[in-house]
Amino acid sequence: MLTWRIAAVLAAVVLGGFPQLARAQVDLLSRETVHGVVDLRAAAADGEPSFTDGGFGKARYGAEGAGYHGRFDLAMGAVEWTPRFGWEWRAVVDAGYQPGQEHLFDLYQAYLSYKPVPHSATQFSARFGLFYPPISLEHDARVWGITNTITPSAINSWVGEELKVAGAEAKVTHNFGGQQLSAVLGVFGYDDTSGTLLSFRGWAFHDLLSQARGSFELPPLSGFELKFQDTETYSTLEIDHRAGLYGQVEWRPTDRLDLQALYYNNRGDAVGVTEDLQWAWATHFLSLGATAQLDEHTRLSAQYLSGRTIIGRTTFRLTDVSFRSAYAMLAHDVGPGVVSVRVDTFQTGDNANRPPVANDERGWAAMAAYRRPLNQYLDLRFEALHIESTRPSRILAYEAPHQTQTIFQTSLRFTF
């Protein structure tokens, strides 16, 4: 109850400025408030079937048997509505289509933000609704997209599929002596199932976004797991009616360096469960991130995330998985384009160790991408992604525990 009172206090502080709306400009529908993204994708992949087809595959695209499997599809068609209700209030509503999702068209984000004009070295902002916490260092484009590559890291692929929240977030930023220090506090619900995919499927690399009402299919489960877990998981669900919390500290000592630390805890009770076997997972993690502008044309970013997710009673854990992942990415301007190179490592450890196989895995991935803007609205992207991982539970899908996979993708993206 205390955390919900904190959320109410935050809302009261922000809503105190609401009368300003009547005296400021309102823009609901215009070229400045309606945007869109259309992503045409060609891909060729070898290796095991994708997790989107109910397997343990680590990528959005996969194959069956020897050789490469090619495909061409509309990878995303989405709209973003950003109406303004004066100088200080605006909304963001993202909705769209991605193939393989449960619903043909669904909501991704919908929130109201408040950002008053600063009158001192200290600034305040807040947002309320359905949104992604400020974890990703990669997602900086419309419809929670990424600018220079096609596929995000393992860390931020997981954010996209399991870490969307419904709640309130407040941010305070102070500028002093050429430096900037920010603090963020978020209070949320509807993220009780976070940890399900990470436990039963493991880490993955893809640009799919969880739907507000949709689900992801799980790979084959053991006989023991089928007794307590459904074969699909809903990313946005409230089960135990307990508020989660996250807090972030960000420091910019210069305009070339940004350091971040975020702690997230959904405060799941680990024993709440619905009739269709969706659980209130107890999930917490620490994320550390850094971005550096090495020179006029070169940028380096790195992120590390480590945590644990549990369901079951203290005396008998049904699932207890520790997880961690890290990546480093270098981006360099080459003429009008950008070349990006990234290396990921990832791991999960099964602390419960239930038969017949444990939910352990280890792996790494390497990515190289090139983005070339064609005009104000179009850009062309090329990406090669190689993934190697070992996961014993692949035997449930009659696959070898160790798998290697390479995916080549080309994206023609229209953004307006």
Helices and strands as residue ranges (DSSP letters): H 2-15, G 18-23, E 26-27, E 34-45, G 51-53, E 69-81, E 84-85, E 89-97, E 106-114, E 122-131, E 139-141, E 145-146, H 154-162, E 165-176, E 179-189, H 196-200, E 215-217, H 223-226, E 232-234, E 244-254, E 257-265, E 282-295, E 298-313, E 316-334, E 337-350, E 361-373, E 378-390, G 392-397, E 402-415
